[in-house]
């Protein structure tokens, strides 16, 4: 069995947070966001399906973050994967912040920002302790 270190614990925490994000996004988000959006007759059908595909692309990303951080926790050679996922989450957090500052501050109420910030912090801390 692999040694449980601070690094592996942090990567497991990042994986778990990503899994929570997957659940929130896929289950609650589908009900609260996508179902009403798909029923909006004021949007063209192409726009609705584009948002549907993009929405579920984000769900797939959460699943990939979950798997990648779990891999990094289990594999001594997984540090590069954890760093990549951390950078991706940092970029997403920065995008949220930029949209919130330059566009609509409502973005600061979206859970995705805080999931991305949390995963970035856990991933960075894990990488720094490796």
C-alpha positions as CSV (number, residue, x, y, z in Angstrom):
1,X,0.0,0.0,0.0
2,X,1.2,3.5,-0.8
3,X,2.5,5.7,1.9
4,X,0.0,8.3,3.0
5,X,1.8,11.6,2.9
6,X,0.7,15.2,3.0
7,X,1.1,15.3,-0.8
8,X,-1.1,12.3,-1.4
9,X,-3.7,13.6,1.1
10,X,-3.8,16.9,-0.7
11,X,-4.2,15.2,-4.1
12,X,-6.9,13.0,-2.6
13,X,-8.7,16.1,-1.3
14,X,-8.4,17.8,-4.7
15,X,-9.9,14.6,-6.3
16,X,-12.7,14.5,-3.8
17,X,-13.5,18.2,-4.3
18,X,-13.6,17.6,-8.1
19,X,-15.9,14.7,-7.5
20,X,-18.2,16.9,-5.5
21,X,-18.0,19.5,-8.3
22,X,-19.0,16.7,-10.8
23,X,-22.0,15.8,-8.7
24,X,-23.2,19.4,-8.2
25,X,-22.6,20.3,-11.8
26,X,-24.1,17.2,-13.4
27,X,-27.1,16.6,-11.1
28,X,-28.1,19.9,-9.5
29,X,-26.9,22.0,-12.4
30,X,-28.7,19.9,-15.0
31,X,-31.9,20.5,-13.1
32,X,-31.4,24.1,-12.2
33,X,-29.7,25.4,-15.4
34,X,-29.9,23.1,-18.3
35,X,-33.5,21.9,-18.1
36,X,-34.8,25.5,-18.1
37,X,-32.3,26.5,-20.8
38,X,-33.3,23.7,-23.1
39,X,-37.0,24.6,-22.6
40,X,-36.4,28.3,-23.5
41,X,-38.2,28.8,-26.8
42,X,-36.6,32.3,-27.2
43,X,-33.2,30.7,-28.0
44,X,-32.6,29.1,-31.3
45,X,-32.3,25.3,-31.2
46,X,-28.6,25.5,-32.2
47,X,-27.9,27.8,-29.3
48,X,-29.6,25.5,-26.8
49,X,-27.7,22.4,-28.0
50,X,-24.4,24.3,-28.0
51,X,-24.9,25.2,-24.4
52,X,-26.0,21.6,-23.6
53,X,-22.7,20.2,-25.2
54,X,-20.6,22.9,-23.4
55,X,-22.3,22.2,-20.1
56,X,-21.6,18.5,-20.2
57,X,-18.1,19.1,-21.4
58,X,-17.5,20.8,-18.1
59,X,-19.0,17.8,-16.3
60,X,-16.6,15.6,-18.2
61,X,-13.8,18.0,-17.1
62,X,-14.8,17.5,-13.5
63,X,-14.6,13.8,-14.0
64,X,-11.2,14.1,-15.6
65,X,-9.9,16.3,-12.6
66,X,-11.2,13.6,-10.2
67,X,-9.4,10.9,-12.0
68,X,-6.2,12.9,-12.6
69,X,-5.8,13.9,-8.9
70,X,-6.6,10.4,-7.8
71,X,-3.9,9.1,-10.2
72,X,-1.4,11.7,-8.8
73,X,-2.3,10.5,-5.3
74,X,-1.7,6.9,-6.2
75,X,1.3,7.2,-8.5
76,X,4.7,8.7,-7.7
77,X,5.0,9.7,-11.4
78,X,1.7,11.5,-11.3
79,X,3.0,14.9,-10.2
80,X,3.0,16.3,-13.7
81,X,-0.6,15.4,-14.2
82,X,-1.5,17.1,-10.9
83,X,0.4,20.2,-11.9
84,X,-1.5,20.3,-15.3
85,X,-4.9,19.9,-13.5
86,X,-3.9,22.6,-11.0
87,X,-3.0,25.0,-13.9
88,X,-6.2,24.3,-15.6
89,X,-8.2,25.0,-12.5
90,X,-6.3,28.2,-11.9
91,X,-7.0,29.3,-15.4
92,X,-10.7,28.6,-14.9
93,X,-10.7,30.5,-11.6
94,X,-9.0,33.5,-13.3
95,X,-11.6,33.4,-16.1
96,X,-14.4,33.5,-13.5
97,X,-12.7,36.4,-11.7
98,X,-12.1,38.3,-15.0
99,X,-15.8,37.8,-16.1
100,X,-16.9,38.9,-12.6
101,X,-14.8,42.0,-12.6
102,X,-15.2,43.1,-16.2
103,X,-18.6,41.6,-16.9
104,X,-21.2,40.6,-14.4
105,X,-20.5,40.3,-10.6
106,X,-23.2,37.7,-10.5
107,X,-20.4,35.3,-11.5
108,X,-19.0,35.5,-7.9
109,X,-22.1,33.7,-6.7
110,X,-21.4,30.7,-9.0
111,X,-20.1,27.6,-7.2
112,X,-17.7,26.9,-10.0
113,X,-15.4,29.7,-9.0
114,X,-15.0,28.4,-5.5
115,X,-14.6,24.8,-6.7
116,X,-11.8,25.9,-9.1
117,X,-10.1,28.0,-6.4
118,X,-10.3,25.1,-3.9
119,X,-9.0,22.6,-6.3
120,X,-6.2,25.0,-7.3
121,X,-5.2,25.6,-3.7
122,X,-5.2,21.8,-2.9
123,X,-3.3,20.9,-6.1
124,X,-0.8,23.7,-5.6
125,X,-0.2,22.7,-2.0
126,X,0.2,19.1,-3.0
127,X,2.7,20.0,-5.8
128,X,4.7,22.2,-3.4
129,X,4.9,19.4,-0.8
130,X,6.0,16.8,-3.3
